[in-house]
Amino acid sequence: RGGDKMWVLGLLLLTFGSAQGLVRLDPLVDSPAGLIRGLRADDEQYAMFLGIPYAQVDENNPFGASIPQPKFATIFDAFDDSAMCPQMENFNKTIVGTLDCLHLNIYVPNTASSRNRLPVLVWIYGGAFSYGFASRYIYGPKYLIRHDVILVTLNYRVGPYGFFCLDTPEVPGNQGFKDQVSALRWVRDNIAAFGGDVNKITVMGESAGAASIEYHLLSKQDKLFNQAIIQSGSTLSPGLLEESGRSKPFRTAQQLGFETEDLSEAMAFLAKTDVKLVIAAFEELGLRGRPCIEQEFDNVDSILTDHPMNMDIPKVKDIPVLIGFTNKEKLAAYAAMPAEEFKNLNVFEDSLQKKFIYDEEFKEMEDIVRRFYIGDEELSEAVRTNLTDFESDYEFAFPIQTSLKKYLKTGAKDVYYYMFSYSGDRNYIKKRQNITIPGAAHADEISYLFDLSYEKDAASEADQRVIDQMTMLWTNFVKYGNPTPETSDLLPVKWSPITEHMYTYLNIDSELSVSARPYHDRMAFWELFFELNKNKLKGYREN
């Protein structure tokens, strides 16, 4: 409906007398949600619509379902992308945020119109379900939208507001995922007015954002995207699911001086308490927001009602997927660890307990894992690399490989598998933490897909080439469902999808190369280990 009226005023050039010259008006879009005015980007190559509310948090129940955003009665000025949902942000460790945060940002190249609809790429940020925001501070659009795609970035609730899991109809859990569903529905209903192709929507996420996409593929909610890009995340990662969250409101309220044994009283108190105090108490107690298996209630939307390992993924049928991980996911955890801290680690038991029922019988399994990764060595700085490999495999590479198997089994259309190994000057986490060990840490690829507003230095030639390659591969996938429809000087290799017998992957390094089955020996170990111990897996049931 709004598509043919795309830029109501936006592309008009008005002359304000000869002294003024030509002045370009800000773009104004007539969408089903109402009239929305954006900003022209500084380089005039695209328009920005910032901070559009897609739903509202219910002030009486800020931990539960959002309420629909009414149609704008007047023009909405989409000029501000600074809103964050309540959290302790990850840069300065300050407590920030407001409940008026369910906003999204849309970046539209000038080439988009009702006659030239562009594919849409929707970004879901990571942040361990505890922090994250969608602004240009990290997720600047320039690198991606020069490839003629529309980029949407969205906020969703994190921490207690997004992931309290109380087994009640008011707060059943996984509210952050339900926010994402509301945002994706808004995109489906409105993106045509911005020149977007509603039949070509790709959802992309990293870490918790990547796992979110897999949760959407598992859920019974309507299918709101046609393709998926899943970076360093899986629903099968250990320690991801909440086992029981009912004690959290009581403990948080108690931390704030309110004692009660009545859940509704604790929730009423927290609902009326300043969000920054709630987040502070949550952090002081060391609590975390986590997805959970929801109890089902009549007329209440649910996302997850069984353990992901017991579920097929029917919604992935006929969907193209691009998925992968970094070659040293857990590098940051061990790179900066002082030598004296290694002897206090209990890393094998702690990690295995996240997934397995850890009893006396299982203890010898821990010994097998330990010997596989470090032999008979003591835990010390000497095995730093081995421990990085162990946790990277256990938390990321193997769960993602297990997801691949499920995708193939369910009939995904084409599955493109990658490993990001590039160690440059812009690696997102390594640069922030001043890590010089070679390899790519968790989230390091982000700064080759998005321009970070705080990054003032021009990219080196080598880094710029990786930016150009990654954004071309990713947007080719968005446009064609194939990251290398043709080879070129920039993309000299053909990246083929995996098959049941050939797990082809693209290694993204200073040179692009294609191989098969990354870390195949270590992955084979875990395949055998999980098969042998499947009856000890938490939440496992025989199909």
Kinemage of the C-alpha trace (Angstrom):
@kinemage 1
@onewidth
@group {chain A} dominant
@subgroup {mainchain}
@vectorlist {calphas} color= white
{ca arg a 1} P 0.000 0.000 0.000
{ca gly a 2} L 2.679 2.550 0.953
{ca gly a 3} L 5.159 1.166 -1.593
{ca asp a 4} L 4.075 3.277 -4.537
{ca lys a 5} L 4.173 6.396 -2.406
{ca met a 6} L 7.666 5.593 -1.218
{ca trp a 7} L 9.434 8.924 -0.930
{ca val a 8} L 6.492 11.251 -0.518
{ca leu a 9} L 8.750 14.273 -0.366
{ca gly a 10} L 12.110 12.699 -0.043
{ca leu a 11} L 13.426 12.931 -3.548
{ca leu a 12} L 12.069 16.380 -4.321
{ca leu a 13} L 14.621 19.096 -4.876
{ca leu a 14} L 13.397 22.515 -3.809
{ca thr a 15} L 15.007 25.783 -4.757
{ca phe a 16} L 15.066 28.403 -2.050
{ca gly a 17} L 16.186 31.365 -4.184
{ca ser a 18} L 19.451 31.621 -6.017
{ca ala a 19} L 21.521 32.281 -2.856
{ca gln a 20} L 20.315 29.028 -1.238
{ca gly a 21} L 20.949 26.822 -4.256
{ca leu a 22} L 19.507 23.315 -4.259
{ca val a 23} L 18.476 21.875 -0.881
{ca arg a 24} L 17.570 18.267 -0.465
{ca leu a 25} L 14.662 17.590 1.861
{ca asp a 26} L 14.747 14.788 4.392
{ca pro a 27} L 12.968 11.665 3.123
{ca leu a 28} L 9.387 11.144 4.247
{ca val a 29} L 7.757 7.724 3.902
{ca asp a 30} L 4.048 6.936 4.019
{ca ser a 31} L 3.975 3.472 5.631
{ca pro a 32} L 1.158 1.395 7.126
{ca ala a 33} L 2.613 2.440 10.537
{ca gly a 34} L 2.135 6.126 9.578
{ca leu a 35} L 4.260 8.917 8.154
{ca ile a 36} L 7.943 8.536 9.054
{ca arg a 37} L 10.568 11.182 8.354
{ca gly a 38} L 14.221 10.141 8.140
{ca leu a 39} L 17.590 11.786 7.584
{ca arg a 40} L 19.771 11.950 4.521
{ca ala a 41} L 23.214 10.435 5.259
{ca asp a 42} L 26.209 12.784 5.138
{ca asp a 43} L 27.455 11.251 1.888
{ca glu a 44} L 23.911 11.494 0.429
{ca gln a 45} L 24.109 7.873 -0.766
{ca tyr a 46} L 21.374 6.597 1.546
{ca ala a 47} L 18.601 7.589 3.934
{ca met a 48} L 18.456 6.730 7.640
{ca phe a 49} L 15.278 6.162 9.622
{ca leu a 50} L 16.418 5.937 13.242
{ca gly a 51} L 14.644 4.830 16.397
{ca ile a 52} L 11.270 3.838 14.919
{ca pro a 53} L 9.153 2.270 17.703
{ca tyr a 54} L 7.807 -1.127 16.609
{ca ala a 55} L 6.092 -2.041 19.918
{ca gln a 56} L 5.840 -0.722 23.470
{ca val a 57} L 6.857 -2.250 26.777
{ca asp a 58} L 3.836 -2.605 29.082
{ca glu a 59} L 4.658 -0.419 32.089
{ca asn a 60} L 2.485 -2.585 34.348
{ca asn a 61} L 4.349 -5.724 33.278
{ca pro a 62} L 7.745 -4.668 31.864
{ca phe a 63} L 8.995 -8.277 32.078
{ca gly a 64} L 6.211 -9.668 29.894
{ca ala a 65} L 4.573 -9.280 26.504
{ca ser a 66} L 4.916 -5.966 24.689
{ca ile a 67} L 1.860 -4.082 23.469
{ca pro a 68} L 1.313 -2.965 19.863
{ca gln a 69} L 2.617 0.434 18.756
{ca pro a 70} L -0.345 2.595 17.635
{ca lys a 71} L -0.230 4.144 14.165
{ca phe a 72} L 1.548 7.518 14.232
{ca ala a 73} L -1.076 10.289 14.345
{ca thr a 74} L 1.418 12.868 13.071
{ca ile a 75} L 4.745 12.619 11.244
{ca phe a 76} L 7.241 10.561 13.291
{ca asp a 77} L 10.731 12.076 13.160
{ca ala a 78} L 13.057 9.059 12.972
{ca phe a 79} L 16.224 10.945 13.909
{ca asp a 80} L 17.562 9.266 17.062
{ca asp a 81} L 19.110 5.794 17.421
{ca ser a 82} L 20.450 6.237 20.963
{ca ala a 83} L 17.811 4.259 22.904
{ca met a 84} L 19.013 1.120 24.682
{ca cys a 85} L 17.038 -1.424 26.671
{ca pro a 86} L 18.021 -1.584 30.386
{ca gln a 87} L 21.446 -3.223 30.843
{ca met a 88} L 25.002 -2.893 32.035
{ca glu a 89} L 26.603 -1.958 28.728
{ca asn a 90} L 29.778 -3.722 27.736
{ca phe a 91} L 32.072 -0.783 26.933
{ca asn a 92} L 32.304 1.264 30.139
{ca lys a 93} L 30.371 -1.142 32.425
{ca thr a 94} L 27.823 1.580 33.184
{ca ile a 95} L 24.149 0.891 33.842
{ca val a 96} L 22.066 2.442 31.078
{ca gly a 97} L 18.733 2.128 29.347
{ca thr a 98} L 15.033 2.804 29.432
{ca leu a 99} L 11.915 0.751 28.767
{ca asp a 100} L 11.138 3.003 25.791
{ca cys a 101} L 13.592 0.958 23.739
{ca leu a 102} L 11.697 -1.295 21.334
{ca his a 103} L 12.930 0.603 18.293
{ca leu a 104} L 14.472 -0.297 14.960
{ca asn a 105} L 16.658 1.553 12.455
{ca ile a 106} L 16.318 1.342 8.654
{ca tyr a 107} L 19.073 2.301 6.200
{ca val a 108} L 17.889 2.674 2.606
{ca pro a 109} L 20.208 3.137 -0.414
{ca asn a 110} L 19.060 5.812 -2.874
{ca thr a 111} L 18.579 3.078 -5.497
{ca ala a 112} L 15.529 1.689 -3.627
{ca ser a 113} L 12.086 2.592 -4.980
{ca ser a 114} L 8.675 1.082 -5.567
{ca arg a 115} L 9.946 0.102 -9.046
{ca asn a 116} L 13.301 -1.220 -7.791
{ca arg a 117} L 12.648 -3.083 -4.569
{ca leu a 118} L 15.818 -4.102 -2.730
{ca pro a 119} L 16.439 -7.215 -0.610
{ca val a 120} L 16.306 -6.627 3.150
{ca leu a 121} L 18.908 -7.639 5.739
{ca val a 122} L 17.757 -7.587 9.391
{ca trp a 123} L 20.481 -7.586 12.077
{ca ile a 124} L 19.998 -9.086 15.575
{ca tyr a 125} L 22.840 -8.189 17.948
{ca gly a 126} L 24.647 -10.501 20.341
{ca gly a 127} L 25.566 -9.820 23.956
{ca ala a 128} L 24.929 -13.033 25.910
{ca phe a 129} L 21.231 -12.046 26.246
{ca ser a 130} L 22.453 -9.530 28.856
{ca tyr a 131} L 23.520 -6.471 26.865
{ca gly a 132} L 23.545 -5.055 23.340
{ca phe a 133} L 21.975 -2.287 21.281
{ca ala a 134} L 21.312 -1.554 17.617
{ca ser a 135} L 22.797 1.913 17.119
{ca arg a 136} L 25.480 3.049 14.661
{ca tyr a 137} L 27.992 3.123 17.546
{ca ile a 138} L 28.906 -0.437 16.525
{ca tyr a 139} L 26.502 -1.357 13.740
{ca gly a 140} L 27.110 1.355 11.147
{ca pro a 141} L 25.496 0.553 7.772
{ca lys a 142} L 27.967 1.905 5.214
{ca tyr a 143} L 29.868 -1.264 4.296
{ca leu a 144} L 26.733 -3.325 3.680
{ca ile a 145} L 24.292 -0.925 2.035
{ca arg a 146} L 26.721 0.116 -0.732
{ca his a 147} L 25.854 -3.335 -2.125
{ca asp a 148} L 22.223 -2.281 -2.708
{ca val a 149} L 20.513 -3.956 0.226
{ca ile a 150} L 18.310 -2.313 2.856
{ca leu a 151} L 19.693 -2.831 6.375
{ca val a 152} L 17.449 -2.981 9.458
{ca thr a 153} L 18.910 -3.150 12.985
{ca leu a 154} L 16.615 -3.745 15.964
{ca asn a 155} L 16.652 -3.444 19.749
{ca tyr a 156} L 15.192 -6.168 21.967
{ca arg a 157} L 14.999 -6.545 25.736
{ca val a 158} L 17.909 -8.285 27.468
{ca gly a 159} L 18.713 -9.338 31.059
{ca pro a 160} L 15.764 -9.595 33.474
{ca tyr a 161} L 13.412 -7.576 31.252
{ca gly a 162} L 13.986 -9.863 28.275
{ca phe a 163} L 14.619 -13.225 29.886
{ca phe a 164} L 12.909 -13.623 33.256
{ca cys a 165} L 11.425 -17.105 33.003
{ca leu a 166} L 8.742 -17.589 35.663
{ca asp a 167} L 6.386 -20.251 34.253
{ca thr a 168} L 3.422 -17.885 34.603
{ca pro a 169} L 1.113 -16.596 31.840
{ca glu a 170} L 2.275 -13.037 32.627
{ca val a 171} L 6.016 -13.856 32.386
{ca pro a 172} L 6.424 -17.220 30.626
{ca gly a 173} L 9.980 -16.424 29.447
{ca asn a 174} L 11.947 -15.630 26.285
{ca gln a 175} L 10.435 -12.156 26.029
{ca gly a 176} L 13.512 -10.851 24.180
{ca phe a 177} L 12.780 -13.348 21.377
{ca lys a 178} L 9.146 -12.223 21.286
{ca asp a 179} L 10.345 -8.617 20.890
{ca gln a 180} L 12.359 -9.781 17.879
{ca val a 181} L 9.222 -11.441 16.448
{ca ser a 182} L 7.307 -8.150 16.871
{ca ala a 183} L 10.106 -6.290 15.056
{ca leu a 184} L 10.193 -8.845 12.227
{ca arg a 185} L 6.403 -8.551 11.840
{ca trp a 186} L 6.776 -4.765 11.660
{ca val a 187} L 9.401 -5.192 8.917
{ca arg a 188} L 7.131 -7.584 7.003
{ca asp a 189} L 4.202 -5.145 7.206
{ca asn a 190} L 6.074 -1.897 6.487
{ca ile a 191} L 9.306 -2.468 4.575
{ca ala a 192} L 7.660 -2.232 1.113
{ca ala a 193} L 6.985 1.460 1.830
{ca phe a 194} L 10.759 1.970 2.083
{ca gly a 195} L 11.458 0.208 -1.221
{ca gly a 196} L 12.140 -3.188 0.387
{ca asp a 197} L 11.238 -6.550 -1.117
{ca val a 198} L 9.042 -8.313 1.434
{ca asn a 199} L 9.767 -11.651 -0.279
{ca lys a 200} L 13.530 -11.267 0.207
{ca ile a 201} L 14.157 -10.843 3.920
{ca thr a 202} L 17.360 -12.295 5.379
{ca val a 203} L 17.869 -12.337 9.152
{ca met a 204} L 21.467 -12.124 10.385
{ca gly a 205} L 22.841 -12.356 13.918
{ca glu a 206} L 26.021 -13.036 15.855
{ca ser a 207} L 26.469 -14.965 19.137
{ca ala a 208} L 23.212 -14.563 21.131
{ca gly a 209} L 21.757 -12.972 17.980
{ca ala a 210} L 22.730 -16.048 15.961
{ca ala a 211} L 21.212 -18.408 18.556
{ca ser a 212} L 18.076 -16.207 18.456
{ca ile a 213} L 17.645 -16.978 14.755
{ca glu a 214} L 17.852 -20.701 15.443
{ca tyr a 215} L 15.235 -20.316 18.206
{ca his a 216} L 12.961 -18.623 15.639
{ca leu a 217} L 13.513 -21.546 13.272
{ca leu a 218} L 12.493 -23.920 16.085
{ca ser a 219} L 9.434 -21.930 17.191
{ca lys a 220} L 5.834 -22.343 16.063
{ca gln a 221} L 5.610 -18.603 15.291
{ca asp a 222} L 4.973 -17.557 11.690
{ca lys a 223} L 7.911 -17.684 9.272
{ca leu a 224} L 9.066 -14.076 8.991
{ca phe a 225} L 12.226 -14.419 6.895
{ca asn a 226} L 13.385 -16.252 3.792
{ca gln a 227} L 17.089 -16.737 4.579
{ca ala a 228} L 19.384 -16.798 7.614
{ca ile a 229} L 22.979 -15.797 8.391
{ca ile a 230} L 24.098 -17.374 11.676
{ca gln a 231} L 27.472 -16.216 13.033
{ca ser a 232} L 29.048 -17.988 16.038
{ca gly a 233} L 25.872 -19.097 17.762
{ca ser a 234} L 23.672 -22.170 18.218
{ca thr a 235} L 20.734 -23.215 20.391
{ca leu a 236} L 22.869 -26.259 21.263
{ca ser a 237} L 25.682 -24.270 22.925
{ca pro a 238} L 26.281 -25.479 26.503
{ca gly a 239} L 24.908 -23.435 29.381
{ca leu a 240} L 22.555 -21.476 27.149
{ca leu a 241} L 19.253 -22.658 28.603
{ca glu a 242} L 17.935 -21.585 31.993
{ca glu a 243} L 17.180 -24.538 34.223
{ca ser a 244} L 14.978 -22.624 36.656
{ca gly a 245} L 14.514 -18.900 36.905
{ca arg a 246} L 11.761 -18.608 39.504
{ca ser a 247} L 14.115 -17.590 42.312
{ca lys a 248} L 15.504 -14.589 40.410
{ca pro a 249} L 12.698 -12.073 41.159
{ca phe a 250} L 12.796 -12.926 44.878
{ca arg a 251} L 16.566 -12.533 45.048
{ca thr a 252} L 16.534 -9.316 43.024
{ca ala a 253} L 13.753 -7.793 45.169
{ca gln a 254} L 15.555 -8.875 48.349
{ca gln a 255} L 18.762 -7.231 47.107
{ca leu a 256} L 16.718 -4.034 46.810
{ca gly a 257} L 15.371 -4.376 50.374
{ca phe a 258} L 11.975 -5.935 49.609
{ca glu a 259} L 11.329 -9.330 51.266
{ca thr a 260} L 8.419 -11.478 50.129
{ca glu a 261} L 7.590 -15.094 49.364
{ca asp a 262} L 4.766 -14.145 46.998
{ca leu a 263} L 5.850 -14.062 43.331
{ca ser a 264} L 3.212 -11.546 42.246
{ca glu a 265} L 4.264 -9.201 45.074
{ca ala a 266} L 7.936 -9.453 44.082
{ca met a 267} L 7.062 -8.781 40.421
{ca ala a 268} L 4.782 -5.828 41.298
{ca phe a 269} L 7.631 -4.320 43.359
{ca leu a 270} L 10.191 -4.812 40.558
{ca ala a 271} L 7.792 -3.436 37.919
{ca lys a 272} L 7.599 -0.134 39.822
{ca thr a 273} L 11.329 0.063 40.679
{ca asp a 274} L 13.734 2.212 38.648
{ca val a 275} L 15.120 -0.005 35.869
{ca lys a 276} L 18.705 0.984 36.674
{ca leu a 277} L 18.299 -0.252 40.267
{ca val a 278} L 16.856 -3.552 39.021
{ca ile a 279} L 19.792 -4.038 36.627
{ca ala a 280} L 22.283 -3.072 39.372
{ca ala a 281} L 20.798 -5.644 41.788
{ca phe a 282} L 20.723 -8.301 39.051
{ca glu a 283} L 24.410 -7.653 38.273
{ca glu a 284} L 25.467 -7.562 41.954
{ca leu a 285} L 23.933 -11.007 42.409
{ca gly a 286} L 25.795 -12.307 39.339
{ca leu a 287} L 22.507 -13.244 37.647
{ca arg a 288} L 22.141 -13.550 33.892
{ca gly a 289} L 19.281 -13.449 31.404
{ca arg a 290} L 18.896 -16.792 29.663
{ca pro a 291} L 16.465 -18.466 27.250
{ca cys a 292} L 14.295 -21.188 28.779
{ca ile a 293} L 11.869 -23.964 27.935
{ca glu a 294} L 8.471 -22.364 28.394
{ca gln a 295} L 5.375 -23.794 29.992
{ca glu a 296} L 2.487 -23.472 27.538
{ca phe a 297} L -0.564 -21.343 28.421
{ca asp a 298} L -3.760 -20.698 26.455
{ca asn a 299} L -3.586 -17.539 24.329
{ca val a 300} L 0.064 -16.905 25.271
{ca asp a 301} L 2.717 -16.927 22.549
{ca ser a 302} L 5.610 -19.302 23.132
{ca ile a 303} L 8.974 -19.700 21.412
{ca leu a 304} L 10.505 -22.831 22.954
{ca thr a 305} L 8.557 -25.687 24.575
{ca asp a 306} L 11.129 -28.524 24.432
{ca his a 307} L 14.900 -28.842 24.546
{ca pro a 308} L 16.403 -27.940 21.139
{ca met a 309} L 18.381 -31.192 20.982
{ca asn a 310} L 15.105 -33.160 20.929
{ca met a 311} L 13.604 -31.067 18.157
{ca asp a 312} L 13.718 -31.126 14.388
{ca ile a 313} L 13.794 -27.761 12.599
{ca pro a 314} L 10.943 -27.972 10.067
{ca lys a 315} L 10.998 -24.217 9.385
{ca val a 316} L 14.517 -24.479 7.889
{ca lys a 317} L 13.124 -26.567 5.003
{ca asp a 318} L 13.892 -24.840 1.682
{ca ile a 319} L 15.659 -21.944 3.450
{ca pro a 320} L 19.220 -21.027 2.410
{ca val a 321} L 21.535 -20.657 5.445
{ca leu a 322} L 24.998 -19.122 5.776
{ca ile a 323} L 26.605 -20.237 9.044
{ca gly a 324} L 30.010 -20.432 10.679
{ca phe a 325} L 32.369 -19.454 13.475
{ca thr a 326} L 35.766 -17.885 14.168
{ca asn a 327} L 38.847 -20.086 14.299
{ca lys a 328} L 39.680 -19.187 17.948
{ca glu a 329} L 36.271 -18.425 19.461
{ca lys a 330} L 37.486 -18.461 23.090
{ca leu a 331} L 40.776 -16.683 22.445
{ca ala a 332} L 39.874 -13.636 24.558
{ca ala a 333} L 39.013 -15.778 27.606
{ca tyr a 334} L 42.545 -17.205 27.824
{ca ala a 335} L 44.774 -14.702 26.008
{ca ala a 336} L 44.778 -12.204 28.851
{ca met a 337} L 44.613 -14.694 31.731
{ca pro a 338} L 47.499 -14.173 34.177
{ca ala a 339} L 49.751 -17.245 34.568
{ca glu a 340} L 48.885 -17.720 38.264
{ca glu a 341} L 45.156 -18.053 37.523
{ca phe a 342} L 45.510 -21.236 35.475
{ca lys a 343} L 46.125 -23.439 38.514
{ca asn a 344} L 42.735 -22.425 39.991
{ca leu a 345} L 40.799 -23.440 36.893
{ca asn a 346} L 38.384 -26.345 36.923
{ca val a 347} L 37.625 -25.856 33.266
{ca phe a 348} L 36.809 -29.427 32.174
{ca glu a 349} L 34.353 -30.208 34.981
{ca asp a 350} L 32.797 -26.729 34.867
{ca ser a 351} L 32.250 -26.965 31.117
{ca leu a 352} L 30.939 -30.528 31.038
{ca gln a 353} L 28.478 -29.777 33.857
{ca lys a 354} L 26.747 -27.241 31.623
{ca lys a 355} L 25.562 -30.028 29.322
{ca phe a 356} L 25.813 -33.335 31.192
{ca ile a 357} L 24.473 -34.815 34.413
{ca tyr a 358} L 27.731 -34.917 36.300
{ca asp a 359} L 27.818 -37.902 38.688
{ca glu a 360} L 30.551 -40.311 39.840
{ca glu a 361} L 30.028 -42.485 36.797
{ca phe a 362} L 30.632 -39.498 34.520
{ca lys a 363} L 33.852 -38.468 36.262
{ca glu a 364} L 35.992 -40.767 34.078
{ca met a 365} L 34.542 -39.012 31.012
{ca glu a 366} L 36.077 -35.785 32.244
{ca asp a 367} L 39.463 -37.564 32.348
{ca ile a 368} L 39.043 -38.671 28.724
{ca val a 369} L 38.322 -35.080 27.593
{ca arg a 370} L 41.238 -33.745 29.632
{ca arg a 371} L 43.664 -36.274 28.130
{ca phe a 372} L 42.402 -35.568 24.621
{ca tyr a 373} L 43.161 -31.845 24.949
{ca ile a 374} L 46.105 -31.601 27.371
{ca gly a 375} L 47.407 -35.148 27.901
{ca asp a 376} L 48.801 -35.484 31.427
{ca glu a 377} L 49.824 -31.834 31.706
{ca glu a 378} L 48.860 -29.743 34.709
{ca leu a 379} L 46.657 -26.717 34.073
{ca ser a 380} L 49.130 -23.906 33.491
{ca glu a 381} L 50.007 -21.156 31.061
{ca ala a 382} L 51.762 -23.812 28.928
{ca val a 383} L 48.359 -25.234 27.837
{ca arg a 384} L 46.727 -21.848 27.090
{ca thr a 385} L 46.252 -22.754 23.397
{ca asn a 386} L 44.882 -26.226 24.223
{ca leu a 387} L 42.281 -24.756 26.584
{ca thr a 388} L 41.297 -22.174 23.964
{ca asp a 389} L 40.760 -25.048 21.503
{ca phe a 390} L 38.777 -27.095 24.034
{ca glu a 391} L 36.306 -24.350 24.901
{ca ser a 392} L 36.057 -23.089 21.312
{ca asp a 393} L 35.178 -26.608 20.127
{ca tyr a 394} L 32.796 -27.421 22.970
{ca glu a 395} L 30.905 -24.119 23.036
{ca phe a 396} L 30.874 -23.182 19.339
{ca ala a 397} L 32.409 -25.368 16.628
{ca phe a 398} L 30.769 -28.653 17.657
{ca pro a 399} L 27.282 -27.239 18.460
{ca ile a 400} L 27.341 -25.453 15.092
{ca gln a 401} L 28.384 -28.649 13.307
{ca thr a 402} L 25.465 -30.407 15.045
{ca ser a 403} L 23.138 -27.666 13.772
{ca leu a 404} L 24.445 -28.246 10.231
{ca lys a 405} L 23.490 -31.893 10.490
{ca lys a 406} L 19.957 -30.934 11.578
{ca tyr a 407} L 19.604 -28.442 8.718
{ca leu a 408} L 20.555 -31.086 6.153
{ca lys a 409} L 18.230 -33.628 7.736
{ca thr a 410} L 15.311 -31.195 7.576
{ca gly a 411} L 15.917 -30.202 3.953
{ca ala a 412} L 17.460 -26.746 4.148
{ca lys a 413} L 17.902 -25.417 0.637
{ca asp a 414} L 21.637 -24.605 0.559
{ca val a 415} L 23.875 -24.395 3.629
{ca tyr a 416} L 27.074 -22.352 3.261
{ca tyr a 417} L 29.628 -23.011 6.003
{ca tyr a 418} L 32.530 -20.689 6.871
{ca met a 419} L 35.376 -20.171 9.328
{ca phe a 420} L 36.651 -16.632 9.939
{ca ser a 421} L 40.389 -16.789 10.673
{ca tyr a 422} L 41.613 -13.339 9.704
{ca ser a 423} L 43.846 -11.540 12.180
{ca gly a 424} L 43.945 -7.859 11.184
{ca asp a 425} L 44.122 -4.421 12.762
{ca arg a 426} L 40.338 -4.153 13.050
{ca asn a 427} L 39.419 -7.449 14.748
{ca tyr a 428} L 36.608 -6.232 17.002
{ca ile a 429} L 37.396 -7.999 20.300
{ca lys a 430} L 41.161 -8.390 19.916
{ca lys a 431} L 41.566 -4.677 19.270
{ca arg a 432} L 39.399 -3.705 22.244
{ca gln a 433} L 41.278 -6.060 24.556
{ca asn a 434} L 44.713 -5.440 23.031
{ca ile a 435} L 45.262 -9.138 22.199
{ca thr a 436} L 48.182 -9.842 19.859
{ca ile a 437} L 47.988 -13.677 19.673
{ca pro a 438} L 47.180 -14.756 16.065
{ca gly a 439} L 43.700 -15.956 15.179
{ca ala a 440} L 40.169 -14.555 15.320
{ca ala a 441} L 38.312 -14.323 18.631
{ca his a 442} L 34.547 -14.500 19.169
{ca ala a 443} L 32.880 -11.466 17.480
{ca asp a 444} L 36.094 -10.392 15.695
{ca glu a 445} L 34.354 -10.464 12.301
{ca ile a 446} L 31.806 -7.763 13.249
{ca ser a 447} L 34.116 -4.875 12.375
{ca tyr a 448} L 34.548 -6.212 8.829
{ca leu a 449} L 30.769 -6.128 8.269
{ca phe a 450} L 29.860 -2.881 10.066
{ca asp a 451} L 31.615 0.445 10.323
{ca leu a 452} L 32.168 1.275 13.990
{ca ser a 453} L 31.464 4.941 14.668
{ca tyr a 454} L 34.283 5.113 17.240
{ca glu a 455} L 36.869 3.703 14.797
{ca lys a 456} L 38.544 6.839 13.449
{ca asp a 457} L 41.526 5.276 11.628
{ca ala a 458} L 41.179 4.431 7.952
{ca ala a 459} L 41.292 0.690 7.257
{ca ser a 460} L 44.622 -0.729 6.063
{ca glu a 461} L 44.682 -2.099 2.527
{ca ala a 462} L 44.577 -5.679 3.851
{ca asp a 463} L 41.685 -4.941 6.225
{ca gln a 464} L 39.766 -3.069 3.525
{ca arg a 465} L 40.059 -6.090 1.240
{ca val a 466} L 38.516 -8.315 3.946
{ca ile a 467} L 35.725 -5.733 4.466
{ca asp a 468} L 35.074 -5.730 0.710
{ca gln a 469} L 35.140 -9.529 0.479
{ca met a 470} L 32.925 -10.231 3.494
{ca thr a 471} L 30.319 -7.616 2.662
{ca met a 472} L 30.212 -8.826 -0.962
{ca leu a 473} L 29.848 -12.477 0.116
{ca trp a 474} L 27.168 -11.687 2.702
{ca thr a 475} L 25.146 -9.378 0.434
{ca asn a 476} L 25.456 -11.766 -2.539
{ca phe a 477} L 23.852 -14.322 -0.238
{ca val a 478} L 21.135 -11.795 0.703
{ca lys a 479} L 20.430 -11.024 -2.966
{ca tyr a 480} L 20.876 -14.415 -4.651
{ca gly a 481} L 20.923 -17.052 -1.881
{ca asn a 482} L 24.476 -17.762 -3.069
{ca pro a 483} L 27.582 -15.916 -1.777
{ca thr a 484} L 29.626 -16.550 -4.970
{ca pro a 485} L 27.280 -16.552 -7.969
{ca glu a 486} L 30.399 -15.790 -9.990
{ca thr a 487} L 34.118 -15.559 -9.245
{ca ser a 488} L 36.099 -12.329 -9.628
{ca asp a 489} L 39.398 -10.743 -8.558
{ca leu a 490} L 37.780 -9.902 -5.226
{ca leu a 491} L 36.153 -13.342 -4.794
{ca pro a 492} L 38.478 -15.727 -6.642
{ca val a 493} L 37.023 -18.962 -5.191
{ca lys a 494} L 33.681 -20.715 -5.637
{ca trp a 495} L 32.012 -21.409 -2.281
{ca ser a 496} L 29.791 -24.493 -2.550
{ca pro a 497} L 27.121 -25.534 -0.058
{ca ile a 498} L 27.694 -28.534 2.222
{ca thr a 499} L 26.302 -31.971 1.477
{ca glu a 500} L 25.720 -34.962 3.739
{ca his a 501} L 29.138 -36.370 2.811
{ca met a 502} L 31.125 -33.172 2.191
{ca tyr a 503} L 31.187 -30.356 4.755
{ca thr a 504} L 32.814 -27.802 2.449
{ca tyr a 505} L 33.696 -24.529 4.155
{ca leu a 506} L 35.164 -21.177 3.185
{ca asn a 507} L 38.167 -20.124 5.260
{ca ile a 508} L 38.113 -16.318 5.438
{ca asp a 509} L 41.703 -15.234 6.009
{ca ser a 510} L 44.117 -12.878 4.234
{ca glu a 511} L 43.433 -15.224 1.319
{ca leu a 512} L 40.076 -16.933 0.757
{ca ser a 513} L 40.311 -20.725 0.464
{ca val a 514} L 37.910 -23.650 0.381
{ca ser a 515} L 38.481 -26.823 2.438
{ca ala a 516} L 36.346 -29.535 4.016
{ca arg a 517} L 35.439 -30.195 7.667
{ca pro a 518} L 37.271 -27.722 9.894
{ca tyr a 519} L 39.001 -29.399 12.878
{ca his a 520} L 37.695 -32.772 11.659
{ca asp a 521} L 39.688 -34.841 14.184
{ca arg a 522} L 38.443 -32.824 17.176
{ca met a 523} L 34.881 -32.767 15.823
{ca ala a 524} L 34.966 -36.568 15.373
{ca phe a 525} L 36.019 -36.902 19.029
{ca trp a 526} L 33.006 -34.854 20.163
{ca glu a 527} L 30.635 -36.736 17.893
{ca leu a 528} L 31.664 -40.010 19.522
{ca phe a 529} L 31.671 -38.459 23.004
{ca phe a 530} L 28.111 -37.113 22.685
{ca glu a 531} L 26.815 -40.333 21.147
{ca leu a 532} L 28.359 -42.387 23.977
{ca asn a 533} L 26.980 -40.080 26.681
{ca lys a 534} L 23.665 -38.966 25.190
{ca asn a 535} L 21.680 -40.465 28.078
{ca lys a 536} L 23.593 -38.164 30.429
{ca leu a 537} L 22.688 -35.034 28.454
{ca lys a 538} L 20.502 -32.643 30.439
{ca gly a 539} L 17.034 -32.464 28.883
{ca tyr a 540} L 17.598 -35.417 26.541
{ca arg a 541} L 14.724 -37.751 25.799
{ca glu a 542} L 14.543 -40.688 23.411
{ca asn a 543} L 12.502 -39.828 20.330
